[in-house]
Amino acid sequence: MTELKLAIIYGELSTKHQLIMQRAEGVFDSVLAAPVDGLKMVHNGNGHEVVYKGTDLTEFDAVYIRTDDSDKAFSEHLSEVLEKEGVATQAEKDTYAYESNKFYSMKILRESGVDVPDSVYTLSPDTAVEAAESLEYPVIMKTIGGGGGDGVMRAPSESELKPVMDTMKAFEQDICLQEFLEEGSTDFRVLVIGDFVAAYKRSNDDEDEWRSNFSSGGNVSSAELDPETRDAALKAAASTGFDICGCDVVQTANGPEVLEVNGSFGIRERYNELVGEDVAFRIVDRMHELAVQNGGK
């Protein structure tokens, strides 16, 4: 059988690539971890190359892309080149265009039949105030990019919304407004790795901190997914072109709504305990499956 090679591309803020590499060394014949800022893409008469320290990653069987928000434009081009060169990845060529823009991803999800919060994208503080009235306070304000709870704010009134919007405009930051789903909704992080789906609940006991992200001080606990929430996560992953991702889903009185799809979700020992699986190994095993299905290089 042909030897299979895996490359793991990671961003500056994306951790755990070393853990993934350790798991991969027991599954793939050759494993390379490469920082995204050490790559160069070359287009010439011989075709396309993705080069790291003299090694062309288009000659690998699979590449797992685990990049930060600031690298999404590069990742968009990277995934397209790898796909053209027959390399298996966990994302389709348009995936990072969706992930890098929260409003765009909401649009794609809703067009695909996935329930998402009502959202508004505007550059004008005055228009944002008008939009917030239709969404009803409190509203969620999100920078178009960002992850881990960063760039996510809540405005309970116009007096708090307008100054933030003015500041964001001054710093040339685009803002997406979203309706705030009711208190008491159950917040899940759903992991989708091929056909494997698992989840844990997220919450925050701090009265002054409503974000449930673990990196923002939230708590996590075990969860049992109902079929409707599971299907919503699978549809969200498929709609955005991810084969491996984390979906933030809120279970409301009207059913599950998807808040976000994240290609570089957190990997922690605590999460393994909650879902009863070695998540890093699951990722590596799925990348191996994709490489085999792709026929190798």
C-alpha positions in Angstrom: 0.0 0.0 0.0 1.2 3.5 -0.8 2.6 5.4 2.2 0.3 8.2 3.3 1.5 11.6 4.4 -0.3 14.2 6.5 0.5 17.9 6.9 -1.0 19.9 9.8 -1.2 23.7 9.1 -1.7 25.8 12.2 -2.1 29.5 13.0 -0.3 31.5 15.7 -3.3 31.3 18.1 -4.3 27.7 17.2 -3.0 25.3 19.8 -3.0 21.5 20.1 -1.4 20.9 16.7 1.4 19.1 18.6 -1.2 16.8 20.2 -2.8 16.1 16.8 0.7 15.4 15.4 1.4 12.9 18.1 -1.8 11.0 17.3 -1.1 11.2 13.6 2.3 9.6 13.9 0.5 6.4 14.8 -1.8 6.5 11.8 0.1 8.1 8.9 3.4 7.0 7.6 4.7 10.6 7.6 3.6 13.7 9.5 4.6 17.3 9.1 3.4 20.3 11.2 3.8 23.7 9.4 2.9 27.2 10.7 0.8 29.1 8.2 3.1 32.1 8.2 5.9 29.8 7.1 4.1 28.7 3.9 4.4 30.2 0.4 2.1 29.4 -2.5 3.8 29.3 -5.9 2.0 29.5 -9.2 4.2 28.9 -12.3 4.3 27.0 -15.5 4.5 23.7 -13.6 1.2 24.3 -11.8 0.6 25.1 -8.1 2.8 24.5 -5.1 2.4 25.1 -1.4 5.9 25.1 0.0 7.2 24.9 3.6 11.0 24.8 4.0 11.5 23.3 0.6 8.7 20.7 1.0 5.8 20.9 -1.4 2.6 20.1 0.5 0.7 19.4 -2.7 2.6 16.2 -2.7 1.0 15.1 0.6 -2.1 12.9 0.7 -4.0 15.0 3.3 -3.6 18.4 4.8 -5.5 19.4 8.0 -6.0 23.2 8.1 -6.2 24.6 11.6 -5.7 28.4 11.2 -6.8 31.5 13.0 -9.3 34.1 12.0 -6.6 36.5 10.8 -5.4 33.8 8.4 -8.8 33.0 6.8 -8.1 34.8 3.5 -4.9 32.9 3.1 -6.7 29.7 4.1 -9.4 30.3 1.5 -6.8 30.3 -1.3 -4.8 27.5 0.3 -7.8 25.1 0.4 -8.6 25.9 -3.2 -5.0 25.1 -4.4 -4.9 21.9 -2.4 -8.2 20.8 -3.8 -7.0 21.4 -7.4 -3.9 19.4 -6.7 -5.9 16.4 -5.4 -5.0 16.8 -1.8 -7.6 15.7 0.8 -8.6 18.4 3.3 -11.4 18.8 5.8 -12.8 21.9 4.0 -14.1 22.8 0.6 -12.7 25.6 -1.5 -15.3 28.2 -0.4 -15.4 27.2 3.3 -13.1 29.8 4.6 -14.9 32.6 2.8 -17.9 31.6 4.8 -16.1 31.2 8.1 -14.2 34.5 7.9 -17.5 36.5 7.7 -20.1 35.8 10.4 -22.9 37.5 8.5 -22.0 35.6 5.2 -22.0 32.3 7.1 -25.4 33.1 8.6 -26.7 33.8 5.1 -25.4 30.5 3.7 -26.8 28.6 6.7 -30.3 30.1 6.4 -30.3 29.5 2.6 -29.5 25.9 3.3 -32.5 25.5 5.6 -30.6 25.8 8.9 -32.3 27.9 11.6 -30.1 30.8 12.7 -30.7 34.0 14.7 -32.0 37.0 12.7 -29.0 39.0 11.7 -28.2 42.4 10.2 -25.0 43.7 8.7 -24.4 47.4 8.4 -21.6 49.9 8.3 -23.7 52.8 9.7 -24.2 53.3 13.4 -27.5 55.0 12.7 -28.7 52.1 10.6 -27.6 49.8 13.4 -29.8 51.6 15.8 -32.8 51.2 13.5 -32.0 47.5 13.0 -31.6 46.9 16.7 -35.2 48.2 17.2 -36.5 45.6 14.8 -34.4 42.8 16.4 -35.5 44.1 19.9 -33.1 44.7 22.8 -30.9 43.2 24.0 -29.0 42.6 20.8 -25.7 40.8 20.1 -23.0 42.7 18.3 -20.3 40.6 16.6 -17.3 41.7 14.7 -17.4 40.0 11.3 -14.3 38.0 12.2 -13.2 36.6 15.5 -13.6 33.4 17.6 -13.5 32.1 21.1 -16.0 34.7 22.2 -13.7 37.6 21.1 -15.4 40.4 19.4 -18.8 39.4 20.7 -20.7 42.0 22.8 -24.3 42.5 24.1 -26.1 45.8 24.0 -29.2 46.1 26.3 -30.2 49.5 24.9 -29.6 52.1 22.3 -27.4 54.1 24.7 -25.0 51.2 24.9 -25.2 50.2 21.2 -24.5 53.6 19.6 -21.1 54.3 21.2 -19.8 50.8 20.4 -20.9 51.2 16.8 -19.3 54.6 16.5 -16.1 53.2 17.9 -16.2 50.2 15.6 -16.7 52.5 12.6 -13.7 54.6 13.7 -11.5 51.5 13.7 -13.0 50.3 10.4 -14.5 47.2 12.0 -17.6 45.8 10.4 -20.4 44.7 12.8 -23.1 42.0 12.5 -26.1 42.5 14.8 -28.0 39.4 15.9 -31.1 38.8 18.0 -30.3 37.6 21.5 -31.8 34.2 22.1 -33.8 34.0 25.3 -32.2 33.3 28.7 -32.4 29.7 29.7 -31.7 28.3 26.3 -29.3 25.4 26.3 -26.0 26.1 24.6 -24.1 23.2 22.9 -20.8 22.9 21.3 -21.4 20.1 18.8 -18.3 18.4 17.3 -18.7 17.1 13.7 -16.0 14.8 12.5 -17.2 13.0 9.4 -20.2 11.0 10.5 -19.2 11.2 14.2 -21.1 13.7 16.2 -20.7 14.5 19.9 -21.4 17.5 22.1 -21.0 19.1 25.5 -23.1 21.8 27.1 -21.7 25.3 27.9 -22.9 27.8 30.5 -21.6 30.7 32.6 -22.5 31.2 36.3 -21.0 34.8 36.3 -23.9 37.3 36.3 -21.7 39.8 34.5 -20.4 37.4 31.9 -23.1 36.0 29.6 -20.8 34.4 27.0 -20.5 30.6 27.5 -17.2 30.0 25.7 -14.8 28.1 27.9 -12.1 30.6 26.9 -14.3 33.3 28.3 -14.7 31.6 31.7 -17.7 29.4 30.8 -18.4 26.0 32.3 -18.7 22.8 30.3 -20.7 19.6 31.1 -21.7 16.4 29.4 -24.7 16.4 27.0 -27.1 14.1 25.3 -28.0 15.4 21.8 -31.5 15.0 20.5 -31.9 14.0 16.9 -33.0 17.5 15.9 -30.0 19.2 17.3 -27.7 16.6 15.8 -29.2 17.0 12.4 -28.9 20.8 12.6 -25.1 20.6 13.3 -24.6 18.1 10.5 -26.5 20.3 8.1 -24.6 23.4 9.2 -21.3 21.6 8.6 -22.3 20.3 5.2 -23.7 23.8 4.2 -20.4 25.5 4.9 -18.3 22.7 3.4 -16.7 21.4 6.6 -16.1 17.8 7.2 -14.5 18.5 10.6 -15.8 21.5 12.7 -17.4 22.7 15.9 -20.9 24.0 15.7 -22.3 26.3 18.3 -26.0 25.5 18.7 -28.6 26.9 21.0 -31.6 24.8 21.9 -34.5 27.3 22.1 -38.2 26.8 22.8 -38.7 26.7 19.0 -35.9 24.2 18.4 -32.2 24.4 17.7 -30.5 27.5 16.1 -26.9 27.5 14.9 -24.9 30.5 16.1 -21.6 29.7 14.5 -19.5 27.1 12.6 -15.8 27.0 13.7 -13.1 25.0 11.8 -10.5 25.4 14.6 -12.5 24.4 17.6 -10.8 23.9 21.0 -9.3 20.5 21.9 -8.9 19.8 25.6 -8.6 16.7 27.8 -11.7 17.9 29.6 -13.7 17.8 26.4 -12.5 14.2 25.8 -13.8 13.2 29.2 -17.2 14.8 28.4 -17.7 13.2 25.0 -16.0 9.9 25.8 -13.6 10.0 22.9 -10.1 11.1 22.1 -11.1 14.0 19.8 -7.5 14.6 18.4 -7.4 10.9 17.4 -10.9 11.1 15.8 -9.7 14.0 13.7 -6.6 12.2 12.6 -8.5 9.0 11.8 -11.0 11.0 9.7 -8.2 12.7 7.8 -6.8 9.2 7.1 -10.2 8.1 5.8 -10.4 11.1 3.5 -6.9 10.4 2.2 -7.8 6.8 1.4 -11.1 7.8 -0.2 -9.2 10.3 -2.3 -6.9 7.5 -3.6 -3.7 8.8 -2.2 -1.1 10.7 -4.2 
